[in-house]
Amino acid sequence: MPGLKRVPLGPGPLSDLLDALHHLHLVAGHPSTRDLQRDIGGRDAPSHAAIHKAFTTGRLPTWRLVGPLVQAMARRANRDEQAEVERIRLLWTKAAHQGEGLTEPQADISVALPQGEISTNKFSRPILDTLLDALNEIEAVGARKATSAFRIPTELDDLDALLGGWAQGYLIVVGGRPSSGKTNLLLQFCRAASADHRLPTMFVTGEMNSREIQMRLLSAQTRIPLLHLRSGRMNDDDWGRLAHEIGLVSDYPIHLATPPEFEMEQLISDASRLIREKGLKLLLIDSLQWMVEGGALAGNAEVILRRLKRFAETEKISVIVSAHAGSHAGQSPMDVFTSGAAIEQAADVVILLDRLDQGEPESPYAGEANLIVAKNRNGPTATIEVACALHNCRFVTMPPENAFPPTEETPELIQLHNSLATILERCGIHTFCVRLGDASHERKYVVMVPPDDTQAMTSAMMPDLEKQLLENGYDTDEFSFIG
């Protein structure tokens, strides 16, 4: 296609930047804006209209747009991507530093700046700019295209319905008693973003080493009990699932950090690097007490949380921090946190993980937990019920009360239920029911499992299931497994 036209500008850094972009566009073969959008790819790809404006309006485009754009054009021109990015970044920095001295329209650099650069953006912005930002978010959320752009799903349906996912610029604090499952919950949020939606995440912990974190990720992904992974007591089906899933896990855009002690500047520097190089969207830190106990900011939870909140807002990412809390019994949720006042002031969302069976092995609520949303800056609070399978390092959406319709428990169905329990338990499925098929089912028996567990019914475990059914005198063709 013909070259993109640009408004005439006088000599200066902005003109030099736009000249360089147009020249790179030329040597790349004048790709169309839609071609460039496809080359950038992913849910983060800017609209073709935004790319067109970057070349033609005479305004300083955001670095979040320019960086991927330069990489895409460099690939088309068979040039070194990193060299081109550094060259254009230097020109962009000079244009950004020019600030009020520009005769061109004031630069829009309200998004994250590359490390070491200084924003010369005005203290205030016209309301038109902010209204357009809000409108874009409303349209994206309404069209369910907000993943990675404005919202990061949590993998827990009821929590997503309440919060709409993790929003840009949010600081979220997840509290709970020791050994309640806070680390597993943070890892679940990490997996939901990286595994399900391919969003780059960073998990930082001073509580465990990298091997322990990897074991928990593998247990959650494969649904092999963590104890079995640690001890090596796995059957052929477990080994088959592990071999299949470990390749998938290794490809997830998850970055682990297990520093011996906490240093805020090192954390901010490394996270900023991942934002520039990988497009980091979610930063998870386990835990607040580890940060408070070490480093230059030791003992100052308020300063740490405010710094993380400011970082989240500046870089337009979500930051989740775990925190120790006491027993919830008879207290307000915010009162049980060790640093409750600082958390309440800084956090946008505060969630208290309340394991109903913790410390009570005979509890009638075994396997259940409440996620008490004690603070939601931009919405209502509520208590979300979830099922916890900590042996698999997972939390799952609690199935609705009518998920398993009642059916007459004949001796035949009771025997079948007992036959299925062992193999399904091995897959991490603890809640299911068996009923007789009706006119809407072609099979004699219907085995119903929670929707979140249907993915565990993989081809790797079906031979064992069929073998057990045959050993108990059942025809495998008579069964239908549904969520």
C-alpha positions in Angstrom: 0.0 0.0 0.0 1.2 3.6 -0.4 3.1 5.2 2.5 1.1 6.7 5.3 0.8 10.5 5.1 1.8 12.7 8.1 1.2 16.3 9.0 4.2 18.6 8.3 6.2 19.4 11.4 9.1 21.8 12.0 12.6 20.4 12.9 12.7 18.8 16.4 12.8 15.5 18.3 9.1 14.6 17.5 9.8 15.2 13.8 12.9 13.0 14.0 10.9 10.3 15.6 8.1 10.3 13.0 10.7 10.4 10.2 12.3 7.3 11.6 9.0 5.5 12.0 8.0 6.4 8.4 11.4 5.2 7.0 11.1 1.9 8.9 7.6 1.6 7.4 9.1 2.2 4.0 11.8 -0.5 4.2 9.3 -2.9 5.7 7.4 -2.7 2.4 4.6 -0.2 3.4 2.5 -2.8 5.3 -1.1 -1.8 5.9 -2.3 -0.9 9.4 -4.3 -4.1 9.5 -1.2 -6.1 8.5 0.7 -4.5 11.3 -2.1 -5.2 13.7 -2.0 -8.9 12.8 1.8 -9.0 13.1 1.6 -7.6 16.6 -1.1 -10.1 17.4 -2.6 -11.2 20.7 -5.3 -9.6 22.7 -3.0 -6.6 23.3 -2.8 -5.7 19.7 -3.8 -2.0 19.1 -6.6 -1.2 16.7 -5.7 -0.4 13.1 -7.0 3.1 13.7 -4.6 3.6 16.6 -1.7 2.5 14.4 -2.8 4.9 11.7 -2.9 7.8 14.1 0.6 7.0 15.3 1.9 7.7 11.8 -0.3 10.6 10.8 -1.5 12.9 13.6 1.7 14.7 14.5 1.3 13.7 18.2 3.7 11.7 20.3 2.3 8.1 20.3 2.6 6.1 23.5 5.6 3.8 23.9 3.2 1.0 24.6 2.1 1.3 21.0 5.4 2.3 19.5 7.5 -0.6 21.0 5.4 -3.5 19.4 5.0 -1.5 16.2 8.7 -1.2 15.8 9.2 -4.9 16.4 6.6 -5.8 13.8 8.1 -3.5 11.2 11.7 -4.7 12.0 10.7 -8.3 11.4 9.2 -7.4 8.0 12.3 -5.5 7.1 14.6 -8.3 8.3 16.3 -6.0 10.7 17.5 -6.7 14.2 14.4 -6.1 16.4 16.3 -5.2 19.6 18.6 -2.7 17.8 15.6 -1.0 16.1 13.7 -0.8 19.4 16.7 0.8 21.1 17.2 3.2 18.3 13.5 4.3 18.2 13.3 4.4 22.0 16.1 6.9 22.1 14.3 9.1 19.7 11.0 8.6 21.6 12.7 9.6 24.8 14.0 12.8 23.4 10.6 13.7 22.0 9.0 12.9 25.4 11.6 15.1 27.2 10.9 18.0 24.9 7.6 18.5 26.8 6.3 22.0 26.8 8.9 23.2 24.4 7.1 21.5 21.5 5.1 23.5 19.0 3.2 20.4 18.1 0.2 19.3 20.2 1.0 18.1 23.7 2.2 14.5 23.8 -0.1 11.9 25.2 2.3 9.9 27.4 0.0 8.9 30.2 0.8 5.2 29.9 4.0 3.5 31.2 7.3 5.1 30.2 10.4 3.1 29.6 12.6 2.8 32.7 14.6 5.9 33.3 12.5 8.3 31.3 10.7 11.3 32.8 7.1 12.1 32.0 6.5 15.7 31.1 2.8 15.2 30.8 0.7 17.9 32.3 -0.7 17.6 35.8 -4.2 17.6 34.5 -5.9 16.2 31.4 -8.9 17.4 29.5 -12.0 15.5 30.6 -12.6 14.5 26.9 -9.5 12.3 27.1 -10.6 10.6 30.3 -14.2 10.1 29.0 -12.8 8.4 25.9 -10.7 6.1 28.1 -13.8 5.2 30.1 -15.9 4.7 27.0 -13.3 2.3 25.6 -13.3 0.3 28.7 -17.1 0.1 28.9 -17.3 -1.0 25.3 -14.7 -3.6 25.7 -16.2 -5.0 28.9 -19.7 -5.0 27.4 -18.4 -6.9 24.3 -16.5 -9.4 26.5 -13.2 -8.3 24.9 -11.7 -6.9 28.0 -9.3 -9.8 28.8 -5.8 -8.4 29.0 -6.9 -4.9 28.0 -9.0 -4.0 31.0 -9.8 -7.2 33.0 -8.0 -10.4 34.0 -10.3 -13.3 34.8 -9.8 -15.1 38.2 -11.1 -18.6 37.0 -13.7 -18.4 39.8 -17.0 -17.6 38.2 -18.7 -16.0 41.2 -15.7 -13.9 42.0 -15.5 -12.7 38.4 -19.2 -11.9 38.5 -18.6 -9.7 41.5 -15.4 -8.0 40.6 -15.3 -8.3 36.8 -11.8 -9.7 37.1 -8.7 -7.8 38.1 -8.6 -4.3 36.7 -5.7 -2.2 35.5 -4.0 -0.3 38.3 -5.6 -2.4 41.0 -3.8 -3.4 44.2 -5.5 -6.5 45.6 -4.7 -8.0 49.1 -5.6 -11.7 49.8 -5.4 -12.5 53.5 -5.8 -15.7 55.5 -4.5 -17.7 58.5 -1.2 -19.6 58.1 -1.7 -22.7 56.0 -5.1 -21.7 54.9 -4.1 -21.9 51.2 -3.1 -18.3 50.3 -0.2 -19.3 48.2 -2.3 -21.8 46.3 -5.0 -19.2 45.7 -2.4 -16.7 44.3 -1.0 -19.5 42.1 -4.4 -20.2 40.9 -4.9 -16.6 39.9 -1.5 -16.8 38.2 -2.5 -19.9 36.2 -5.8 -18.5 35.2 -4.1 -15.5 33.6 -1.2 -17.3 32.0 -2.6 -20.8 31.2 -6.1 -19.8 30.1 -5.5 -16.4 28.6 -1.7 -16.4 27.8 -1.1 -13.2 29.8 2.4 -12.7 31.1 2.6 -12.9 34.9 5.3 -12.6 37.6 5.1 -14.6 40.8 7.4 -13.4 43.6 7.8 -15.2 46.9 10.0 -15.2 49.9 8.0 -18.0 51.5 9.1 -20.9 49.2 11.8 -21.9 46.8 11.2 -22.3 43.1 11.0 -26.1 43.2 8.1 -25.9 45.7 6.2 -23.4 43.6 6.7 -25.6 40.5 5.4 -28.7 42.3 2.3 -26.8 43.2 1.8 -25.5 39.7 2.2 -29.1 38.3 -0.2 -30.5 40.9 -2.9 -27.9 40.1 -2.4 -28.4 36.3 -2.3 -32.2 36.3 -4.7 -32.7 39.3 -2.2 -35.2 40.7 -2.1 -34.9 44.5 0.8 -32.8 45.6 1.8 -35.6 48.1 2.1 -38.1 45.2 4.3 -35.7 43.2 6.6 -35.2 46.2 6.8 -38.9 47.1 6.9 -40.3 43.6 3.9 -42.6 44.3 2.3 -42.2 40.9 0.6 -44.8 38.7 0.9 -45.0 34.9 -2.0 -42.7 34.4 -0.4 -40.1 36.6 2.9 -40.3 34.7 1.0 -40.0 31.4 -0.8 -36.9 32.5 2.4 -35.4 34.0 4.3 -36.0 30.7 1.5 -34.4 28.7 1.0 -31.4 31.0 4.6 -30.5 31.8 5.2 -29.4 28.2 2.2 -27.1 28.4 3.2 -25.6 31.7 6.7 -24.9 30.5 5.2 -22.8 27.7 3.1 -20.6 30.0 4.3 -17.0 30.3 4.9 -17.2 34.0 8.1 -15.7 35.5 9.2 -16.9 39.0 11.3 -15.0 41.5 12.4 -16.4 44.8 14.9 -13.8 46.1 16.5 -14.5 49.6 15.3 -11.1 50.8 13.0 -8.4 49.7 14.2 -5.2 47.9 11.6 -2.9 46.6 13.9 -1.3 44.0 14.9 -4.7 42.6 11.3 -5.8 42.4 10.2 -2.6 40.6 13.2 -2.8 38.3 12.6 -6.4 37.3 8.8 -6.0 36.9 9.4 -2.9 34.8 11.7 -4.9 32.5 9.1 -7.6 32.1 6.5 -5.0 31.3 8.7 -3.6 28.5 10.0 -6.9 27.1 7.1 -9.3 27.7 4.0 -7.1 28.3 3.6 -8.2 31.9 0.0 -7.9 33.1 -0.2 -9.4 36.6 2.3 -9.2 39.5 1.7 -11.6 42.4 3.7 -11.3 45.7 3.7 -13.8 48.5 3.7 -12.2 51.1 3.3 -8.8 52.7 5.0 -10.0 55.9 8.1 -11.1 54.0 8.3 -7.6 52.4 7.8 -5.9 55.8 10.5 -8.0 57.5 13.4 -7.3 55.2 14.9 -4.6 52.9 15.2 -0.9 53.2 11.5 -0.5 53.9 11.4 -3.1 56.8 8.6 -2.5 59.2 6.7 0.0 57.0 3.8 -1.8 55.5 2.0 1.4 54.6 4.9 2.7 52.4 5.3 -0.7 50.7 1.6 -1.0 49.8 1.4 2.6 48.6 4.5 2.1 46.4 3.0 -1.0 44.9 -0.3 0.8 44.3 1.4 3.6 42.6 3.4 1.2 40.5 0.2 -0.7 39.5 -1.5 2.6 38.4 1.6 3.9 36.6 2.2 0.7 34.6 -1.5 -0.2 34.2 -1.0 -3.7 35.6 -2.7 -5.6 38.5 -0.8 -6.4 41.6 -1.9 -9.1 44.1 -0.3 -9.4 47.5 -1.0 -12.1 50.1 -1.0 -11.1 53.8 -1.3 -13.0 57.1 -4.5 -12.7 59.1 -5.9 -14.0 62.3 -9.0 -16.0 63.0 -12.2 -14.4 61.5 -14.4 -15.6 64.3 -16.3 -12.8 65.9 -14.3 -10.0 64.2 -14.7 -7.6 61.3 -12.8 -9.0 58.3 -10.5 -5.9 58.2 -9.6 -6.3 61.9 -8.0 -9.7 61.5 -5.1 -8.4 59.3 -1.7 -7.8 60.9 -1.4 -4.5 58.9 -5.1 -3.9 58.7 -5.1 -0.1 58.6 -2.4 0.1 55.9 -4.2 -2.5 53.8 -7.6 -0.8 54.1 -6.1 2.5 53.0 -4.0 1.4 50.0 -5.8 -1.7 48.6 -8.6 -1.5 46.0 -9.8 -5.0 46.8 -9.4 -6.9 50.0 -10.2 -10.6 50.1 -10.1 -12.8 53.3 -9.7 -16.5 52.7 -11.7 -18.3 55.4 -11.3 -22.1 55.4 -14.4 -23.4 57.2 -12.7 -26.7 58.1 -9.3 -25.3 59.1 -8.3 -26.8 62.5 -11.5 -28.9 62.6 -11.0 -32.2 60.8 -14.6 -33.3 61.6 -16.2 -30.2 60.4 -19.3 -30.7 58.3 -17.9 -28.0 55.9 -14.8 -30.0 55.0 -13.6 -29.0 51.6 -15.4 -25.6 51.6 -14.0 -22.1 52.0 -15.4 -18.6 51.9 -13.7 -15.7 50.0 -14.9 -12.7 52.0 -14.6 -9.6 49.8 -14.2 -7.2 52.6 -13.4 -4.2 50.4 -14.3 -3.5 46.8 -13.4 0.1 45.9 -15.7 0.2 42.9 -18.4 -2.2 43.7 -20.3 -4.2 46.3 -18.8 -6.6 48.8 -20.0 -10.2 49.3 -18.9 -13.6 50.5 -18.1 -16.1 47.7 -18.3 -19.8 48.5 -15.7 -22.0 46.8 -14.6 -25.6 47.0 -11.0 -26.2 48.0 -9.0 -29.2 47.0 -5.7 -28.3 48.6 -4.2 -31.7 47.9 -4.4 -30.6 44.3 -3.5 -27.0 45.1 -6.8 -25.8 43.6 -9.9 -23.8 44.4 -13.0 -24.3 42.2 -16.3 -22.6 41.8 -18.9 -24.2 44.1 -21.5 -26.0 42.0 -25.0 -24.7 42.4 -27.4 -26.5 44.7 -29.3 -27.9 41.7 -26.2 -29.0 39.8 -26.9 -32.6 40.6 -30.7 -33.4 40.3 -31.9 -36.0 42.9 -32.5 -39.5 41.7 -33.6 -42.6 43.4 -30.6 -44.3 45.0 -31.1 -47.9 43.9 -28.6 -50.6 44.9 -27.5 -50.6 41.3 -26.6 -46.9 41.3 -25.0 -47.1 44.8 -22.7 -49.9 43.5 -21.9 -48.0 40.4 -21.1 -44.8 42.4 -18.7 -46.8 44.6 -17.0 -48.3 41.5 -16.4 -44.8 40.0 -15.3 -43.1 43.2 -11.7 -44.5 43.2 -10.8 -43.6 39.6 -12.4 -40.1 39.8 -10.7 -39.4 43.1 -7.4 -40.1 41.3 -8.3 -37.4 38.8 -9.1 -34.9 41.6 -12.8 -35.2 41.2 -14.5 -35.6 44.5 -18.0 -34.4 43.8 -20.1 -36.3 41.3 -23.4 -38.2 41.0 -24.8 -41.0 38.9 -28.3 -41.1 37.5 -30.2 -43.1 35.0 -30.4 -41.6 31.6 -33.7 -40.3 30.2 -35.1 -39.5 26.8 -32.6 -36.7 26.4 -29.6 -39.0 26.8 -28.6 -41.9 24.5 -26.7 -43.7 27.3 -28.2 -45.7 30.1 -26.1 -44.0 32.8 -25.2 -40.3 33.1 -22.3 -39.3 35.3 -22.4 -35.7 36.3 -19.4 -33.8 37.5 -18.9 -30.1 38.4 -18.3 -27.9 35.3 -14.8 -26.9 36.5 -13.9 -30.6 36.6 -14.9 -31.8 33.2 -11.4 -30.9 31.8 -10.0 -33.7 34.1 -11.9 -36.3 32.1 -9.0 -36.5 29.7 -8.2 -39.3 27.3 -5.3 -40.2 29.5 -7.5 -41.5 32.3 -10.3 -43.0 30.2 -8.6 -46.5 29.7 -8.4 -46.9 33.5 -12.0 -45.8 33.9 -13.2 -48.3 31.2 -11.1 -51.1 32.7 -12.7 -50.5 36.1 -16.2 -50.4 34.6 -15.5 -53.7 32.7 -14.2 -55.4 35.9 -17.4 -54.5 37.6 -19.5 -55.9 34.8 -20.5 -52.7 33.1 -20.6 -51.9 29.4 -18.6 -48.7 28.8 -20.9 -47.8 25.9 -23.7 -47.3 28.4 -22.1 -44.2 30.0 -22.2 -40.5 29.3 -20.0 -38.0 31.3 -21.3 -34.5 31.4 -20.5 -31.3 33.4 
